[in-house]
Each structure stands twice: as structure tokens, then as C-alpha cells.
Amino acid sequence: MQGGSTLRMSPYLAKGSSRQETVRAVIFTSTRTEIRRDWHDAQRELRVVIPAYNESARIGRCVEEYCSHFGTRAVVVVVANGCRDGTAEIVRGFMGRFENLRLIEIQRAIGKGGAVRVGLKTGDEPYIGFTDADGSTTAADFDSLLQTCRETGSDGAIGSRWIRGASVKRRQPLRRRIFSRGFNFVVRLFFNMPYSDTQCGAKLFRRPAIDRVIGELELADFAFDIDLLYAFKRFGFRVVECPILWEDFPDDSKIRLLPAAWTMLLSVARLRARHGFLHVIPYGDLIARSAVISVERLLSIVVVSRRPRGHAANDALDARLEAWALAWEAQGHAVRWIAPRGLREILSACSWYLRRGHAEVDAIIDNDSSISWLTAFSIKPKLCLAPLTPGRDEIVLRRQGLGPIPVTGDGAQAVLDRLRIMGTPFAFFSKIDGAWRIGFRSEGTEAESISI
């Protein structure tokens, strides 16, 4: 392969488009067959992911240092995360010099955590890690994480600026250090993790460990590191902390401290609630909703209907929902059909949702406004369907303004896609063919997506 290669997140095109096959030739699939052929060399043992958001001033020196240091031992992947300043063009300029350089472009920013996870889903080298684009961690120190992981037999190694042996060449401003120590105290208190520095950008892990935990992650902001490390703890993996040489570049920082601090605290509160007894609190998902990117491939769906399942033959909409439910179950999704008749059954279903359902259910479909009690107080992604429009092969969505769902073709998949992109600004989801996509909600309520 000559030079590096680019994986561009192109606008998703509907089936039948003349450009569809071109797009599919470069998308990343969950099976990784195409990507492994193009992006893997047997002699390489490491993949370094560098998330970059408008890093034109710093990405050049970081790319040059990491590509030069690792050579044929590692693949360096820059994830250009909604960049508008020429970051991607600068990286392309280095591809002629470095055969081990790769570029992934995402058209809209999806947060540091989202960008890192896109990179972590590529390749199959035995070790994979990520570091910040500002070059605050040198390539030599990142290499030391690899050596530590090998020597200790641990599942991962993370850099630390706050343990004995660490060296900080240029310190952060005092207020950022105070916030860093305060945030670390909150993390230790909430999650009982022993790490002195969860936010250092340099982290490296064994591939099997990453593959095991990545499907459990949901945070997309700078609290992503907490989500990742806590997942390793829950699954019993061992991650060691290593002292590093670190240098701050305050003039180039794009982080606004107070808004970032508030967002991270909300995200940490959400993570603690999700994995503790607080998850039983109704409306708990309202905490830090903008930080969430769901990566669940299978959904638990509640269908609220007029009629019990199996008795919908005389109603076109219910009959269509039954057909879709069978299709979803065939794919592995869980479907619970609720058709309460009378106040007692409504109260019983409501009690179930408050006690257990809100923690188990991913999405709700309601096709009867007379029993919209569930959709009224639930914050889950939901679709409220109106009856079939006479003479038109589509189902109209009430209230959301998302436009019609086609009945002909793969209507069941169209509904799943709508559910995946509702409730959060963006979400990872996959189609039956295993192709991963990122869905976005625009300023209106129409949805658009890109293939990866």
C-alpha cells in the first residue's frame, strides 16, 4: 500500500443510489474484513488513535513524532472529529511520508469519546491505545506504556501526571490543577477506583480487553475515560498506572473549564446512577443526555397497542406492527407488547414500568393516543404512529415531525433507525449487514446519518 489511507465518513445514501457501492467500499463494518485487509500489517503490534478537533496548529508535530518513533511497529490513526480548520488536509500532507499513517474523517463533531471509539473499532493489532493531539505525551512515553503492559501482563496501562516518578515539564494553570484534583476525588468517591489521574490522555490496552468492554460504553464527552476505566473494573481487567513525562500547552487548549467541568460532573453522575442502585429512579436518563452515545446493537422495545398481540388482523397499523415485531425478534431484539384494557391493567403496566421497565426498555412505540400514558411520562426514545394514510404506502409519525415511515421495503429497519437517533444528539447504530453508522439530529427534527 502506497502512503497512508483515508476512511471518509460520507453522507449515507439510500439503496439504489449510483454512489452507494462506492460508499460501501470504504465503510468500516463490525466484521472488519475489508478494513483488516487494507489497514493491517502482520508485523505491526500497536494501533495509536489520535482524536482531533480543529487541531491544525498542533496535529503536524504530533503526527510526525508518533509516526517517526513507531515506524513499522504501529499504525497511527488520526480521527478528524468534525474539523473545520484544515486538520484533515494537514494529516493528508504527511501520508506521502508515513506509510503507517491513517485518517478517519467525521463530518460533524461527536465528542472526544465518540471519536476515540470510532478509532478503537478499527484494526486488529494486539494492542491499541489513544493519546491527545496536542502532543502533551511524547511518543517515547506512550511506548513505555506498551512495555509496561507487556512486562506486567496487565490488560492495560494508563499514563499519570500525579504519581511518583512522573515529570511535568510545564504545569497547568492553578485553577485547572484544582479542578483536576477535585474531579479525581469525586471519581474515587463514586467508583472506588485507585487511579490518581484518570484524565491523562495517554492510555493503552490489549485488544481482547477493549473488544470486551467497548459495547458497554455510552459517554461521548471528556468523561469518556471514566466510563472506559470503570468498565474495565466491572469486567475484572487489570489496568496499571504509569508515571510519564507530560507538558501542558495552555495557549492552544480549546477546553472552556467551567462548562467542561459541569458537563463532566453530570456525565459522572449519570454513569454512577446507571451502575448503582440509583438506576431505579424514573427520569434518571435526563442526566447528561447530551453526553450519551448508545452502542447497543440489540434493543428492548415496548409496543403499546390497542389490541393484544395476535389479534390485530383487522387493524392495518397493528398488523404492520406485528409484522415488524416478528422481524425485530428475528434479528435478536426483545419486544414486549402491551395492550392494557381498563384502568387496572393500565395501572399494572405503569407500575411495571416504574419498578423495572424504565431500566430495561430502550425504546417505545405507541400507536394509540388513548393510552399514551406511557409515552407521556417516559423519556425513552419513542415513536407515536398514526394510522395508514389511504392510498399511500407510509405511516405518518405524530408530533415528532420526523416525516413518514415507508411500509414497503424494509419498514422494520426504518423504524429501528428512527428509534436509534431519537433522544440524543447522536448515536452509534448498525444495520443488519453489520455496517456501523452515526446518526445525527439536525436543528429541526429531520435525521441524517453517515456511514462508517
Helices and strands as residue ranges (DSSP letters): E 5-8, H 20-24, H 33-39, E 46-52, H 59-70, G 71-73, E 74-81, H 87-95, E 101-106, H 111-120, E 127-130, H 139-152, E 156-160, E 167-170, H 174-191, E 203-206, H 207-213, G 214-216, H 224-234, E 239-243, E 245-247, G 250-252, H 257-274, G 277-280, G 284-286, G 289-291, E 300-304, H 316-331, E 334-338, H 343-352, I 353-357, H 358-360, E 363-366, G 369-371, H 373-377, E 382-388, E 394-397, E 405-406, H 411-421, E 426-430, E 436-441, E 447-451
